[in-house]
């Protein structure tokens, strides 16, 4: 990575840290996540290069997966059987949202089907599906 990319990466991390700090001081929910996302989004919309190296993105997703997986205990797995209606409702609502947003992006915004689908999928699921489709 050249010097410019390192400076952009350092700037992006500083912007994210500042946004997380500000959100934490304001007692916002999920302050470090939402504050960092809002700050980096604002910087990106202002024209700053906030792209992250793909290897770093992979490492971050690995860390998130380990963190989430660490919260799955035998008690949680055993408790899943008590939530069938909630889980079915969640699955149906996510599918309905994906379909509605995809349809809007295709028909109202003129996006192609693949781009609309991956844009409609929430959160990191779009990343997982994109990698799986390759």
C-alpha positions in Angstrom: 0.0 0.0 0.0 1.4 3.4 -0.9 1.7 6.4 1.4 -1.5 8.0 0.3 -3.6 4.9 1.0 -2.0 4.7 4.5 -2.9 8.3 5.2 -6.4 7.7 3.9 -6.7 4.7 6.2 -5.4 6.6 9.2 -7.8 9.5 8.4 -10.7 7.1 8.1 -9.9 5.5 11.5 -9.5 8.9 13.2 -12.9 10.0 11.7 -14.5 6.8 12.9 -13.0 7.2 16.4 -14.2 10.8 16.6 -17.7 9.9 15.5 -17.8 7.0 18.0 -16.5 9.3 20.8 -19.1 12.0 20.0 -21.9 9.5 19.9 -20.8 8.0 23.2 -20.7 11.4 24.8 -24.3 11.9 23.6 -25.3 8.5 25.1 -26.6 7.3 21.8 -27.4 3.6 21.5 -24.6 1.5 20.0 -22.5 4.7 20.1 -19.2 3.4 18.9 -20.8 1.6 15.9 -23.4 4.2 14.9 -21.2 7.2 15.6 -18.4 5.8 13.6 -20.7 4.8 10.7 -22.3 8.3 10.6 -19.0 10.1 10.8 -17.4 8.0 8.0 -20.5 8.3 5.9 -20.5 12.0 6.2 -16.8 12.2 5.3 -17.3 10.0 2.3 -20.3 12.1 1.1 -18.0 15.1 1.5 -15.6 13.6 -1.0 -13.0 12.0 1.2 -11.6 8.6 0.2 -12.7 6.3 3.1 -12.3 3.0 1.3 -10.7 0.3 3.4 -8.3 -2.3 2.1 -10.1 -5.6 1.4 -7.8 -7.6 3.6 -8.7 -5.3 6.5 -12.4 -5.7 5.8 -12.0 -9.5 5.9 -10.1 -9.3 9.2 -12.9 -7.0 10.7 -15.6 -9.4 9.5 -13.7 -12.3 11.0 -13.5 -10.4 14.3 -17.2 -9.6 14.2 -18.0 -13.2 13.5 -15.9 -14.5 16.4 -17.5 -11.9 18.7 -21.0 -12.9 17.7 -20.3 -16.6 17.8 -18.8 -16.2 21.2 -22.2 -15.1 22.5 -23.9 -18.3 21.3 -23.9 -20.6 24.4 -25.5 -24.0 24.8 -28.3 -22.2 26.7 -29.0 -19.9 23.7 -29.1 -22.9 21.3 -31.4 -24.8 23.6 -33.7 -21.7 23.9 -34.1 -21.3 20.1 -36.8 -24.0 20.2 -38.9 -21.6 22.3 -38.8 -18.9 19.6 -40.3 -20.5 16.5 -43.0 -17.8 15.8 -40.5 -15.0 16.4 -37.8 -16.5 14.1 -40.4 -17.2 11.4 -41.7 -13.6 11.6 -38.1 -12.3 11.5 -37.3 -14.4 8.4 -40.5 -13.3 6.6 -40.0 -9.7 7.4 -36.4 -9.7 6.3 -37.4 -11.4 3.0 -40.3 -9.0 2.5 -38.0 -6.0 3.0 -35.4 -7.3 0.7 -38.0 -7.9 -2.0 -39.6 -4.5 -1.6 -36.3 -2.6 -1.7 -35.1 -4.7 -4.6 -38.3 -4.0 -6.6 -38.0 -0.3 -5.8 -34.4 -0.1 -6.9 -35.1 -1.9 -10.1 -38.3 -0.1 -11.1 -37.9 3.4 -9.6 -34.2 3.8 -9.7 -33.4 1.7 -12.8 -30.8 -0.4 -11.2 -29.9 -3.8 -12.7 -31.2 -6.9 -10.8 -28.0 -8.1 -9.2 -27.0 -4.7 -7.9 -30.5 -4.1 -6.6 -30.6 -7.4 -4.8 -27.2 -7.0 -3.1 -28.0 -3.4 -2.1 -31.3 -4.5 -0.6 -29.9 -7.2 1.6 -29.3 -5.8 5.1 -25.9 -5.4 6.8 -23.1 -7.8 6.2 -25.4 -10.4 4.7 -24.9 -8.7 1.4 -21.1 -9.2 1.7 -21.5 -12.9 2.6 -23.9 -13.4 -0.3 -21.6 -11.6 -2.7 -18.6 -13.7 -1.7 -20.7 -16.9 -1.9 -21.9 -16.0 -5.4 -18.3 -15.8 -6.7 
